[in-house]
Amino acid sequence: MYSLQKLTDAQLHEAYEGVFREAFPPEELKPLFAIEKMRSEGQYDTLGLFYAGKALGYICCWLDGKYVLIDYLCVARESRNGGLGAKIIELIQSFYPKGTVFIGEVEAPTGDEEADKIIHRRLGFYARCGAKPMSYDCALFGVHYKTIVWCEGEIDEEELCRRHDGFYRRNFTPALYAGAIQLPLKEGEKPFDRREWDERPNSN
């Protein structure tokens, strides 16, 4: 039986070096020290999808009351294309209390026909998993994202956007936030140049 379980420190290190670095480009991947800091403060969960004692995929979640930002979702290379991503999305919705609002960020189409094939497949995957598209986008470290949500009933998008932005404002230094985060991304506004996270998280 599949289950979601919190990762130990050793499991997190193994997943980060062996799966996360392969699955995400550098500008989309937080440094491990930042993930560890937020996790130690109780505001970040790192979870593995386990089957027969083996982790096959991972999901990382930022926590703010009833709001959960899905930060990373990935499946180990050898286990991809078997429906495990959908299984993680299914299980995460019962892992947290009823009424939790899940926020997702999915890379937006770029206009490059070849690259957009993968992006449209990813958007289709999340739609099949029950995600609702929101009207506002964001840009993080120079990458343009569409915002999606899993929730019960209607959602106040203005409040959602404010809470979404709060994840970054609380945890980034003012300088890092100003140079890396555009949330919401205003109509006609271009994302900043792509960059990696190159400084320590907010220590306040």
N, C-alpha and C positions, 0 to 999 in steps of 0.2 A: 504494500500500500504506500502511495506517495504521501509525504508529509512535509510541511514547512517547519524548519527548526532554526533557532538562532545559532549563528556560527561562533565557535570558540575563537580566541585570538589566533591560534595556529591555523585553523580552517580559513579564517579571513585572509591571512597572509598568503596561504597557498592559492586561494581563489583569485586574489588580486594579481599575483605574479603569473599565475598559470592560465587564467581565463579572462579577467578584466582587461589586462594590457593587450591581449589579442583581439578582444571584441570591440574596444572603443578607441578612437583616435586620441592623441594626447590632449587636445583642447577640450575634449568631452569628459576626461577622466580626472577626478579630484586626486590630489596626492594622498597616499595612504595615511600620512600623519593627520590630515584633516578629517578623514573618515574615523580614525581612531579617537580623535579628540571629541567629536560630536557624539560618538557612541558612548564614550566614557561619561559624558554629561547626561545621558539618558534621553537624548533627543534624536537618536538615529539607530535604526535597526538594520542589521545585516543578516539576511536569512538565506538558507539553502533549501532547495527542493531535494529531499532525500528519498531514495528507494533502495531497500535492502542494505542500508547503512552507507550508501554512496551518494555523494552530492552530484547531481546532474545539471543543476541550474541555480541561478541566484537572483535575488531581488533585494535592493537596498531602499529603505524608506526613511524619509525625514518626517519627524513627528511634531505636530502642533495641535494639541487637543483633538478635536474630531477631524482635523485635516491631516492627510498623509500625502506627502509628495513622493511619488515613485521616482527615485533618483536614477537607479540602474536596474535593468532587467536583461539577463543574458543566460544563455544555455551553453554548456561546454561543447566545443566543436564536434566531438564524436557523437554527441547526443542530439544534434540539431535536426530540424525537419521531421520531428516525430510527435509534435503536438505538446511538447513540454512547456513551451512559453505560455500557451493557453491554459495549461494545468496550473501554472504559477499564478496567473491572473485569477483563475477560479478560486484557488485556495487562499489567496491573500485577502479576499473579500470576507472570508469567515475567520481569518486570523485575528482581525481587529474587531472592536465592538460594532454592533448593528448601528447604522446611522453615520458611520465614518464616510467622509468624502475623500475620494482618491483623485489626486491631480497627476496627470501625465504630460510629458513634453516629448513631442515627436518631430524629428527634423522635417522642415517644410520643403516642398519641391523647389529646385534650384533653377530650373529652366534648361538644365543639361539633360537631354533625352535619355542617355544611358544611365546616369546616376539616378534620375527620377524613377526609373523602373523599380529599383529597390525601395525607394522612399514610398512610392504608391502601394507597393506590396505591404510595407510595414503599416501604413495608414489603414489599409484594408484589413490587416490582421487585427488591429485594435478595434476597428468598427465591428468586426465579427465577434470580438470578445465583449461587446456591450458598451464601449466607450462612446461618450457624447462629445462632439466637437464644440468648442467654445468660440466666441466671436473675436477674442483677442489673441495675438501671437506674442512671442517674446524672443529676444536674442540673448544668448549666454555665451560669453567668450568668443563672440563673432559668429556663432552658429544660430541660424534662424529656426525657430521651433513653432509648431502648432500646439495649442493647449487642448488637452482632452480631459474628460472627467468621468468617473464612475460615481453615481450617487442615487439616492432614492428621491423621486419627485423632482420638483423644479429647483433651480439653483440661482442665487443672487450673484450674477457675474461680477458686479462691482466689488462685493465683499470677497468673492473668490479671488479676484485679481489682487486685492489688498493683502489677503492672507498668503497668497502665492508669493508675492513680492517680499513679504516679511521673512520668509525662509532665508533669503539672501541678505537682506538688510541686517538681520540679527547676527549672522555668522561671518560676514565679510567685513574687512576693514573698509572705512569710507573710500579710501583710494582705490582699492580693488573693486568695490561695487561700482564706483563712478566710471571705471575704465573697462568694465566687463559685462555689466548687466543693463539690459534695456527691457523693462517689464512694467507696462506693456510696450511692445514695439509699435510706435505710432505709425499711422498710415503715411506711406512715402518715405519713412525713415529707413536708412540702410544700417545693417548690423555693423558694429565696429570690426576692425581687422581681427582675424583669428589670433588667439593667444592662449598660452597655457596658464594655469594657476601658478604664479611665481612668487607668492609670499605666504607667510603664515596666516592662519585664520584669526578672526577677531578674538582677542583674549579677554574682552569685557564680559 
